[in-house]
Amino acid sequence: MTRRKIAAMHHHYGVNEQGRSCAGCCNLVKYSHLGVMYRKCRAYGDTRDVATDWAGRYLGCGIWGKPFGYKGEVPLISILRRKNDNGPVEGQISMGEV
């Protein structure tokens, strides 16, 4: 899952040409809960789900350093989820096909 998240960001926004990591980006948000640090990328999606946990070591995307969400942009995870809502994923079988 981890590689798919950053690969989706690179596919959608491009790769940071300076080779900077997500750790220095203004869109990386850090939360602390019960002594555990969580990181989320605003551009990917900031949810309470582990699926949106982020690592500062990832190679930054093409919008590195550009504040996200102030102009009504939609997080990438919302776009990806909408694409998957159009039916079953290719190759997936239904419960009745066993």
Beta strands, then each sheet from edge to edge (+ up, - down):
strand 1: 28-33
strand 2: 36-41
sheet 1: 1+ 2-
end
